[in-house]
Amino acid sequence: MKLISKTLQLFVLFLLITATSCKEEYPELEDGIYAEFITTKDTMIAKLFYNKVPVTVANFVALAEGNHPMADEKYKGKPFYDSLTFHRVMNNFMIQGGDPTATGSGTPGYKFTADFSSDLKHDKPGILSMANSGGTNTNGSQFFITEVPYPSLDAFDADGNMKPCDQPRVSCHSVFGELVKGINVQDSISNVKTGAGNKPLEDVIITKLNIIRKGSAAKAFNAPKVFEEEMPNVEEGFTKLKEEAKIKADKALKEREVKITAAANDTKPLLDDYASKSTTLASGLKKYVITEGTGAKPKPGQQAMIGYEGYFVDGKLFDSNSEAIAEKYGMLNEQRKAAGAYGPSKMKISPDEQMIAGFKEALSTMKVGEKAFFYIPSHLAYGERGRGSIQPNTDLTFVLEMTEIVQ
C-alpha cells in the first residue's frame, strides 16, 4: 500500500513538472523569432524578420545568446545585451541601445554589412532597425526602435530602388523587426529627461534580452551558422543591387530628358510670344500681363501668395511651385508633394528681401489676380556667378500669379 502511495505521489509530481515545463511562453504570439526586452521601464517584445533579413537577425540573435562567431572574446559565452542601456533617446524619433560603452561609438569588436529588404520600412512606431555610422558596412551591435514613421532612414526609395548608401549624408538602416508588445514602453523611454548627446539623465537599462523561438522553423534557425554562411552573399547581393539601380537610374534619366525636351518644345513658343509682347522697364526687366489683376496692389512690407514657374529661355523648367507644371517636366518631388509644399508660396513684397533683383522688382509691379510673364536679364538674376544649375550670365523667365494678400 505504501509502495502504491509513493508511486502515486511520484506520478503526480511528474505531471506537475511536465505541466510546468510545457507551459508556453506568450501563447498568443504566432510562430516566429522574438526578442523580449526586459527593461527598467517594463517589457517590450519585437518580432524579428529572420526570413527577410537573415544576416541582420542572425547577428542580433547570436549576440543576445552569447555565441556570435565574430564577437570580441570578452563578450563570448554570455548574453551581450544584458545590463546595457538605452544611451540615446529622442522624443518623437527613436530610442537607441546596444552600445557596451554607452557612448554611441561602442562595438562588439567587429562591423558587418547588413542585409536589407525593400518590403521593410521605417513606416510606423515600434520599428526595430540597425544603427550605423554611414554606408551599409558599419553595423555592429547598436539598434534603435522608432517612435514615429521615418522614411528617410529607408535603404530604398519610394520606387523600390536602392539608395546610394555609400554616399555621404545618405541614411540606410536595415529594418529587422517590429514591436508586437510594449509600444507604450517605447514611448515611456523616449520621454525620459535627457542631457548632452540625448543621453538619459537616469539610466534606462535592458536588464535582460531573451530570444524566444516559436515553431519548428524558428527553432531550427542557427544564428551563428546563418551569419557565417550568408554573409558572403550579402556583398554579392549589394553589387547586383547597385548594378540594377544604375540601370534604372540611367533609364529614368533618359526618360526624364525626353519628357523635359518635349515639355520645353511645347512651352518655348508661348514664352517667345510673351517676350515679343513685353514692355521693357527702366532696369531692363521685361513684363507682359497675361491676365489683368482686379485686386489691390500690396504695399511694401506686405506679404502675398505667389504661384511661380521659372524657365530658361529655351523653355526648360528650373523650378515651380505648381504641381502640374512640375509633373509635366518630370520634375515632381514626391517629398515636397507629401509635405503639401506645392501651391502658391507666401512672399514679402520688399526691396530688402533675399531674392534676385529682377524677381523683387517683378513682384512690386503686380496686384492681386494678376498673372504676368517676366524676362529677367542675367544682371538682374544671378549675374556672372550663377547658382546651382543656373550657369553664369544666364537670362531667366518667370510666369508669376498673385492670388491674395495675406498681411
C-alpha positions as MATLAB code, in Angstrom:
seq = 'MKLISKTLQLFVLFLLITATSCKEEYPELEDGIYAEFITTKDTMIAKLFYNKVPVTVANFVALAEGNHPMADEKYKGKPFYDSLTFHRVMNNFMIQGGDPTATGSGTPGYKFTADFSSDLKHDKPGILSMANSGGTNTNGSQFFITEVPYPSLDAFDADGNMKPCDQPRVSCHSVFGELVKGINVQDSISNVKTGAGNKPLEDVIITKLNIIRKGSAAKAFNAPKVFEEEMPNVEEGFTKLKEEAKIKADKALKEREVKITAAANDTKPLLDDYASKSTTLASGLKKYVITEGTGAKPKPGQQAMIGYEGYFVDGKLFDSNSEAIAEKYGMLNEQRKAAGAYGPSKMKISPDEQMIAGFKEALSTMKVGEKAFFYIPSHLAYGERGRGSIQPNTDLTFVLEMTEIVQ';
ca = [
       0.000    0.000    0.000;
       2.855    2.342    0.895;
       4.528    1.463   -2.393;
       1.382    2.367   -4.341;
       1.054    5.638   -2.416;
       4.688    6.507   -3.100;
       4.267    5.691   -6.792;
       1.134    7.836   -6.967;
       2.965   10.751   -5.371;
       5.804   10.468   -7.858;
       3.319   10.311  -10.740;
       1.525   13.451   -9.539;
       4.885   15.224   -9.145;
       5.816   14.163  -12.699;
       2.550   15.560  -14.031;
       3.157   18.860  -12.244;
       6.699   19.133  -13.572;
       5.568   18.212  -17.086;
       2.710   20.718  -16.988;
       5.067   23.444  -15.803;
       7.741   22.678  -18.425;
       5.173   22.539  -21.218;
       3.618   25.873  -20.321;
       4.053   28.013  -23.406;
       5.520   31.481  -23.014;
       3.342   34.193  -24.632;
       0.888   31.681  -26.169;
      -0.822   34.470  -28.126;
       2.240   35.024  -30.327;
       2.317   33.307  -33.712;
       5.257   31.205  -34.889;
       8.475   33.163  -35.305;
      11.544   34.514  -33.543;
      11.049   37.234  -30.943;
      13.251   39.459  -28.826;
      11.990   40.094  -25.305;
      13.443   43.354  -23.948;
      13.024   43.346  -20.169;
      13.888   46.896  -19.128;
      13.707   49.086  -16.058;
      10.652   50.675  -17.712;
       8.824   47.351  -18.319;
       8.914   44.789  -21.135;
       8.819   45.110  -24.922;
       8.597   42.234  -27.402;
       9.737   42.533  -31.014;
       9.121   40.055  -33.800;
      12.304   39.504  -35.836;
      12.129   39.219  -39.641;
      14.556   36.313  -39.977;
      13.083   35.205  -43.315;
      13.664   38.594  -44.975;
      16.934   39.812  -43.423;
      18.540   36.627  -42.078;
      22.063   38.029  -41.626;
      20.974   41.058  -39.602;
      18.665   38.945  -37.443;
      21.369   36.279  -37.018;
      23.792   38.969  -35.862;
      21.337   40.250  -33.250;
      20.281   36.801  -32.045;
      23.845   35.458  -31.812;
      24.905   38.479  -29.759;
      21.883   38.134  -27.494;
      22.617   34.445  -26.916;
      26.348   34.914  -26.476;
      27.548   32.776  -29.394;
      28.417   35.281  -32.110;
      31.421   33.975  -34.118;
      32.933   37.450  -34.637;
      32.369   38.983  -31.218;
      35.338   40.037  -29.134;
      36.499   37.327  -26.719;
      35.283   39.293  -23.700;
      31.703   39.085  -24.999;
      31.649   35.408  -25.935;
      29.748   32.915  -23.836;
      27.433   35.473  -22.248;
      24.354   37.447  -23.346;
      25.717   40.636  -24.933;
      22.742   42.960  -24.390;
      22.005   42.184  -20.740;
      22.631   45.221  -18.494;
      23.266   47.636  -21.398;
      21.407   50.957  -21.513;
      19.389   52.966  -23.982;
      22.166   55.510  -24.326;
      20.485   57.840  -26.850;
      16.833   58.857  -26.581;
      14.973   61.364  -28.759;
      11.280   62.061  -28.257;
       9.218   61.808  -31.461;
      12.089   59.950  -33.129;
      13.605   56.830  -31.541;
      15.401   55.130  -28.648;
      18.858   53.639  -29.268;
      20.719   50.919  -27.409;
      23.210   48.091  -27.789;
      26.430   50.024  -27.085;
      28.599   48.392  -24.382;
      30.329   51.746  -23.790;
      27.084   53.804  -23.717;
      28.884   56.486  -25.744;
      27.404   55.877  -29.183;
      30.721   54.641  -30.590;
      30.992   51.197  -28.975;
      31.093   47.956  -30.983;
      31.078   44.224  -30.221;
      34.564   44.006  -31.723;
      33.593   43.893  -35.402;
      31.486   45.581  -38.076;
      29.426   43.874  -40.738;
      27.380   44.557  -43.846;
      23.674   44.338  -43.091;
      21.160   42.857  -45.482;
      18.046   44.797  -46.500;
      14.547   44.116  -47.759;
      12.607   46.676  -49.789;
       9.464   45.338  -48.061;
      10.658   46.534  -44.642;
      10.344   50.253  -43.981;
      10.536   52.763  -41.155;
       6.837   53.429  -41.674;
       5.341   53.149  -38.186;
       6.132   53.368  -34.487;
       7.952   50.387  -32.988;
      10.238   49.564  -35.918;
      13.440   47.809  -34.807;
      16.390   48.771  -37.002;
      20.191   48.764  -37.081;
      22.127   51.874  -36.100;
      25.299   52.567  -38.083;
      27.833   55.275  -38.858;
      27.069   55.508  -42.561;
      27.018   53.206  -45.555;
      25.971   49.576  -45.335;
      29.069   48.002  -43.761;
      29.344   49.838  -40.431;
      26.805   47.827  -38.465;
      27.650   46.144  -35.176;
      25.506   45.712  -32.081;
      23.672   49.035  -31.874;
      19.986   49.221  -32.748;
      17.112   51.672  -32.420;
      13.336   51.486  -32.092;
      11.271   54.204  -33.781;
       8.551   56.237  -32.127;
       7.197   57.669  -35.384;
       7.473   56.834  -39.108;
      10.822   57.976  -40.505;
      11.066   57.067  -44.238;
      14.335   58.956  -44.781;
      16.072   56.092  -42.937;
      14.961   53.510  -45.527;
      17.594   51.982  -47.810;
      15.173   52.037  -50.741;
      13.396   54.995  -52.316;
       9.648   55.250  -52.897;
      10.004   53.358  -56.207;
      11.823   50.437  -54.576;
      15.260   51.422  -55.875;
      18.328   51.068  -53.654;
      19.586   54.455  -52.496;
      23.284   55.357  -52.958;
      24.048   54.221  -49.415;
      27.802   54.633  -49.820;
      27.492   58.380  -50.429;
      27.823   60.968  -47.630;
      24.664   62.029  -45.776;
      22.606   59.176  -47.262;
      20.891   57.199  -44.489;
      20.417   53.462  -44.999;
      19.331   51.420  -41.988;
      18.269   47.783  -42.015;
      14.842   47.117  -40.507;
      14.913   43.674  -38.874;
      11.927   43.639  -36.529;
       8.975   45.472  -35.021;
       7.361   45.679  -31.618;
       4.306   43.490  -31.139;
       4.043   44.252  -27.430;
       5.112   47.200  -25.312;
       4.817   50.143  -27.707;
       3.797   52.163  -24.639;
       7.095   51.175  -23.016;
       8.997   52.554  -26.000;
       7.037   55.777  -25.596;
       7.824   55.995  -21.886;
      11.540   55.532  -22.591;
      11.541   58.159  -25.341;
      10.040   60.659  -22.907;
      12.652   60.404  -20.157;
      14.682   63.502  -19.350;
      17.950   63.700  -21.238;
      21.188   65.652  -21.123;
      24.098   66.132  -23.513;
      24.027   63.857  -26.521;
      20.372   62.955  -25.810;
      21.577   60.592  -23.085;
      19.037   59.858  -20.323;
      19.889   61.572  -17.042;
      18.853   58.385  -15.278;
      19.891   55.124  -16.931;
      17.199   53.092  -18.680;
      18.616   49.561  -18.545;
      17.960   46.396  -20.552;
      18.090   44.069  -17.582;
      17.579   41.014  -19.799;
      17.168   40.406  -23.534;
      15.690   36.987  -24.241;
      15.289   35.346  -27.641;
      12.013   33.411  -27.928;
      11.525   30.836  -30.700;
       8.094   29.540  -31.656;
       7.568   26.850  -34.261;
       9.962   24.373  -35.876;
      11.418   26.834  -38.420;
      12.269   29.371  -35.736;
      13.802   26.706  -33.509;
      15.918   25.473  -36.424;
      17.371   28.956  -37.057;
      21.049   28.591  -36.180;
      22.160   32.196  -35.813;
      25.975   31.719  -35.810;
      25.804   29.389  -38.811;
      23.443   31.663  -40.748;
      25.669   34.665  -40.090;
      28.831   32.945  -41.326;
      27.279   31.201  -44.328;
      25.066   34.027  -45.591;
      27.425   36.970  -45.069;
      29.356   36.427  -48.360;
      26.050   36.514  -50.243;
      25.186   39.931  -48.818;
      28.108   41.698  -50.526;
      27.340   39.916  -53.780;
      23.718   40.969  -53.436;
      24.688   44.606  -52.920;
      26.829   44.582  -56.048;
      23.859   43.278  -58.001;
      21.510   45.846  -56.456;
      23.902   48.674  -57.324;
      24.096   47.495  -60.920;
      20.313   47.258  -61.162;
      19.917   50.681  -59.539;
      22.339   52.235  -62.045;
      20.474   50.700  -64.981;
      17.172   52.010  -63.616;
      18.657   55.430  -62.895;
      20.119   55.720  -66.400;
      16.807   54.687  -67.912;
      14.883   57.140  -65.728;
      17.308   59.938  -66.637;
      16.847   59.312  -70.354;
      13.063   59.199  -69.948;
      13.169   62.431  -67.956;
      15.333   64.145  -70.581;
      12.849   63.136  -73.267;
       9.978   64.467  -71.149;
      11.783   67.746  -70.419;
      12.647   68.263  -74.073;
       9.061   67.615  -75.157;
       7.689   69.975  -72.497;
      10.252   72.667  -73.386;
       9.397   72.419  -77.078;
       5.751   72.878  -76.117;
       6.427   75.847  -73.812;
       9.095   77.819  -75.710;
       6.801   79.202  -78.458;
       4.468   80.570  -75.772;
       7.342   82.181  -73.851;
       8.696   83.660  -77.094;
       5.263   85.091  -77.836;
       5.054   86.662  -74.363;
       8.568   88.075  -74.772;
       7.698   89.660  -78.110;
       4.738   91.453  -76.500;
       6.653   92.551  -73.404;
       7.335   96.084  -72.262;
      10.900   96.808  -71.185;
      11.173   98.661  -67.874;
      13.971  101.082  -66.964;
      16.026   98.373  -65.196;
      15.947   96.074  -68.199;
      13.205   93.839  -66.764;
      10.578   92.912  -69.358;
       6.905   92.371  -68.462;
       3.823   91.114  -70.245;
       0.477   90.858  -68.466;
      -1.244   87.564  -69.296;
      -4.274   88.136  -67.043;
      -5.171   91.548  -65.652;
      -5.455   91.769  -61.886;
      -8.626   93.143  -60.326;
      -7.478   93.292  -56.721;
      -5.287   95.573  -54.654;
      -1.579   96.093  -55.094;
       0.390   95.040  -51.987;
       2.087   97.778  -50.029;
       5.824   97.464  -49.340;
       6.304   95.100  -46.412;
       3.076   93.172  -47.019;
       3.062   89.506  -47.946;
       1.273   87.929  -50.889;
       0.669   84.411  -52.139;
       2.574   83.793  -55.362;
       2.431   80.972  -57.861;
       5.573   80.773  -59.957;
       7.057   78.977  -62.953;
      10.751   79.573  -63.634;
      12.113   78.797  -67.102;
      15.349   79.107  -69.016;
      14.933   80.953  -72.326;
      14.921   77.618  -74.192;
      11.691   76.687  -72.412;
      13.203   74.234  -69.911;
      11.845   74.492  -66.377;
      14.253   75.020  -63.476;
      11.701   75.397  -60.661;
       7.996   75.803  -59.990;
       5.594   75.552  -57.066;
       2.905   74.276  -59.438;
       2.453   70.534  -59.068;
       1.013   70.251  -62.584;
       3.953   72.092  -64.170;
       6.498   70.041  -62.221;
       4.734   66.845  -63.301;
       4.714   67.984  -66.940;
       8.500   68.338  -66.875;
       9.152   65.112  -64.966;
      10.413   67.146  -62.010;
       7.734   66.324  -59.442;
       9.282   65.963  -55.997;
       7.353   63.330  -54.047;
       8.637   64.525  -50.657;
       7.599   68.084  -51.487;
       4.219   66.788  -52.583;
       3.785   64.721  -49.403;
       4.636   67.791  -47.329;
       1.937   69.815  -49.106;
       4.591   72.252  -50.328;
       3.190   72.703  -53.824;
       0.857   75.655  -54.443;
       1.224   79.440  -54.054;
       4.038   80.492  -51.727;
       3.983   83.352  -49.227;
       6.407   86.089  -50.310;
       7.192   89.500  -48.842;
       6.966   92.460  -51.189;
      10.071   94.382  -50.235;
      13.316   95.574  -51.860;
      15.164   94.191  -48.829;
      14.115   90.549  -49.339;
      16.745   87.914  -50.126;
      15.680   87.461  -53.761;
      17.272   88.266  -57.089;
      16.734   91.896  -58.058;
      14.567   91.141  -61.085;
      12.214   88.913  -59.093;
      11.762   91.535  -56.351;
      11.002   94.201  -58.955;
       8.583   91.899  -60.758;
       6.578   91.302  -57.556;
       6.461   95.039  -56.826;
       4.639   95.666  -60.126;
       1.812   93.161  -59.530;
      -1.623   93.238  -57.951;
      -3.990   90.524  -56.756;
      -5.447   88.406  -59.554;
      -2.691   89.308  -61.985;
      -0.758   86.719  -63.948;
       2.261   88.007  -65.814;
       5.349   86.975  -67.781;
       8.724   88.444  -66.854;
      12.022   88.306  -68.718;
      14.883   88.818  -66.269;
      18.268   89.582  -67.859;
      21.253   87.978  -66.157;
      22.411   91.182  -64.436;
      19.075   91.206  -62.579;
      19.289   87.441  -61.923;
      22.399   85.539  -60.763;
      24.851   87.516  -62.879;
      28.392   86.358  -63.513;
      28.413   83.879  -60.603;
      25.356   81.825  -61.425;
      23.813   79.482  -58.863;
      23.370   75.707  -58.790;
      22.004   74.575  -62.151;
      21.837   78.191  -63.348;
      25.022   78.943  -65.227;
      26.765   82.365  -65.083;
      25.332   85.107  -67.309;
      22.023   83.283  -67.786;
      18.804   85.151  -68.593;
      15.687   83.774  -66.883;
      11.957   83.939  -67.486;
       9.121   83.657  -64.989;
       5.371   83.321  -65.130;
       4.020   84.714  -61.845;
       0.496   84.841  -60.423;
      -0.507   86.802  -57.332;
      -3.530   85.161  -55.705;
      -4.017   87.153  -52.482;
      -2.511   89.486  -49.907;
      -2.062   87.746  -46.556;
      -0.540   90.519  -44.442;
];
